[in-house]
């Protein structure tokens, strides 16, 4: 950029190599890339920029939608050629996309026009809670498969990874194979494994792998110290102590205090002892949801803040795990459910002996450019989609609106918009959720004299 701005022979030489500039996916360029493109065009004034401002959804990576929106102002006399014909989706799906995008504060006022014949109205599906939402999606997937639609033509989209926790468990219980495009499965993430390691150790004090994972999270504890601590814990366990009491004895062990545990490791050992003790206090013991919250509040949130750039997102996923765990009677029942999910992931069960026959679970960001016959869009509650965090940024609502537009237009034939009505707060009270403002903006369906629904969607 500096070379192009300075002018002179070198700048002219760089520009002179090209008679024209063609930019694809222009909506994904950042501010610096946009400036370089404009500088490259000076002289020959021959720039073609291809993109869709409605699909500018990577603001968190620096994508700048104003590069597209301000193009005509920066290049007077330029020609805008809108491409509005959509060959993928039914007219009913496109109407949902058009309606939501029309309310954006910024953007070219384009309207998608379909060429496919009329199809099924999109469905808005209110569910009691996240568990019922998962049950609905799993049950409808099985119905779709019975209708002859391959599982590979089913996509389930989410705004955040934590929104598919209950669904992954439900798909596992029903033997429905799935693949996660947005990264690793929820229960295979490192921070989730850290939390589960503490629970496994408290349930089975002889679990060496869980002990090592949990204790190594504390500063100053290396391999040698870990070996010494485990040998002592195992000895105490063999004498009948549970994990928390066995770990507590480490602080009073003379052999450890005389050198096996160095000065650097002692604060970490004390922190580990305190953490397990808090997780087994009388008011939280054997309540997996509360045990997870105690771990997060007492130690792990601080650990994430020190070691992870996306600490807040990981903390929210752990809070979601705590809510999920709160639905189980005790720690044993919760860990049994996790074993089922993890064994399913390890076996990679597939339907009809076809390795490609799997439902796709994906974040909306990862789904850009893809398509499915049937699409489920989860957690359409205000604060979840659109995201609370995104709404705090200038232009955040518009980007969330574009994200919703991208999600909707992944569907070719059928679209299901689901949202839970309630969740449980930490004090076990019920939290009522407003459905997403993007759904609220859609004209509500009306019944005609014959009882037929008319409008942009139907409510299931």
Rosetta blueprint (number, residue, H / E / L):
1 X L
2 X H
3 X H
4 X H
5 X H
6 X H
7 X L
8 X H
9 X H
10 X H
11 X H
12 X H
13 X H
14 X H
15 X H
16 X H
17 X L
18 X L
19 X L
20 X L
21 X E
22 X E
23 X E
24 X L
25 X L
26 X H
27 X H
28 X H
29 X L
30 X E
31 X H
32 X H
33 X H
34 X H
35 X H
36 X H
37 X H
38 X H
39 X H
40 X H
41 X H
42 X L
43 X L
44 X L
45 X L
46 X L
47 X E
48 X E
49 X E
50 X L
51 X L
52 X L
53 X H
54 X H
55 X H
56 X L
57 X L
58 X L
59 X H
60 X H
61 X H
62 X L
63 X E
64 X L
65 X L
66 X H
67 X H
68 X H
69 X H
70 X L
71 X H
72 X H
73 X H
74 X H
75 X L
76 X L
77 X L
78 X L
79 X L
80 X L
81 X L
82 X L
83 X L
84 X L
85 X E
86 X E
87 X L
88 X L
89 X L
90 X L
91 X H
92 X H
93 X H
94 X H
95 X H
96 X H
97 X H
98 X H
99 X H
100 X H
101 X H
102 X L
103 X L
104 X L
105 X L
106 X L
107 X L
108 X L
109 X L
110 X L
111 X L
112 X L
113 X E
114 X E
115 X L
116 X L
117 X L
118 X L
119 X L
120 X L
121 X L
122 X E
123 X E
124 X E
125 X E
126 X E
127 X E
128 X L
129 X L
130 X H
131 X H
132 X H
133 X H
134 X H
135 X H
136 X H
137 X H
138 X H
139 X H
140 X H
141 X H
142 X H
143 X H
144 X H
145 X H
146 X H
147 X L
148 X L
149 X L
150 X L
151 X H
152 X H
153 X H
154 X E
155 X E
156 X E
157 X E
158 X E
159 X L
160 X L
161 X H
162 X H
163 X H
164 X H
165 X H
166 X H
167 X H
168 X H
169 X H
170 X H
171 X H
172 X H
173 X H
174 X L
175 X L
176 X L
177 X L
178 X E
179 X E
180 X E
181 X L
182 X L
183 X L
184 X L
185 X L
186 X H
187 X H
188 X H
189 X L
190 X H
191 X H
192 X H
193 X H
194 X H
195 X H
196 X H
197 X H
198 X H
199 X H
200 X H
201 X H
202 X H
203 X H
204 X L
205 X L
206 X L
207 X L
208 X H
209 X H
210 X H
211 X H
212 X H
213 X H
214 X H
215 X H
216 X L
217 X L
218 X L
219 X L
220 X L
221 X L
222 X L
223 X H
224 X H
225 X H
226 X H
227 X H
228 X H
229 X H
230 X H
231 X H
232 X H
233 X H
234 X H
235 X H
236 X H
237 X H
238 X H
239 X L
240 X L
241 X L
242 X L
243 X H
244 X H
245 X H
246 X H
247 X H
248 X H
249 X H
250 X H
251 X H
252 X H
253 X L
254 X H
255 X H
256 X H
257 X H
258 X H
259 X H
260 X H
261 X L
262 X L
263 X H
264 X H
265 X H
266 X H
267 X H
268 X H
269 X H
270 X H
271 X H
272 X H
273 X H
274 X H
275 X H
276 X H
277 X H
278 X H
279 X H
280 X L
281 X L
282 X L
283 X L
284 X L
285 X L
286 X L
287 X L
288 X H
289 X H
290 X H
291 X H
292 X H
293 X H
294 X H
295 X H
296 X H
297 X H
298 X H
299 X H
300 X H
301 X H
302 X H
303 X H
304 X H
305 X H
306 X H
307 X H
308 X L
309 X L
310 X L
311 X H
312 X H
313 X H
314 X H
315 X H
316 X H
317 X H
318 X H
319 X H
320 X H
321 X H
322 X H
323 X H
324 X H
325 X H
326 X L
327 X L
328 X L
329 X L
330 X L
331 X H
332 X H
333 X H
334 X H
335 X H
336 X H
337 X H
338 X H
339 X H
340 X H
341 X H
342 X H
343 X H
344 X H
345 X H
346 X H
347 X H
348 X L
349 X L
350 X L
351 X L
352 X L
353 X L
354 X L
355 X L
356 X L
357 X L
358 X L
359 X E
360 X E
361 X E
362 X E
363 X E
364 X H
365 X H
366 X H
367 X H
368 X L
369 X L
370 X L
371 X L
372 X E
373 X E
374 X E
375 X E
376 X E
377 X E
378 X L
379 X L
380 X L
381 X E
382 X L
383 X E
384 X L
385 X L
386 X L
387 X E
388 X H
389 X H
390 X H
391 X H
392 X L
393 X L
394 X L
395 X L
396 X H
397 X H
398 X H
399 X H
400 X H
401 X H
402 X H
403 X H
404 X H
405 X H
406 X H
407 X H
408 X H
409 X L
410 X L
411 X E
412 X E
413 X E
414 X E
415 X E
416 X E
417 X E
418 X E
419 X E
420 X E
421 X L
422 X E
423 X E
424 X E
425 X L
426 X L
427 X L
428 X L
429 X L
430 X E
431 X E
432 X E
433 X L
434 X L
435 X E
436 X L
437 X H
438 X H
439 X H
440 X H
441 X L
442 X L
443 X L
444 X L
445 X L
446 X E
447 X E
448 X L
449 X L
450 X L
451 X L
452 X L
453 X E
454 X E
455 X L
456 X L
457 X E
458 X E
459 X E
460 X L
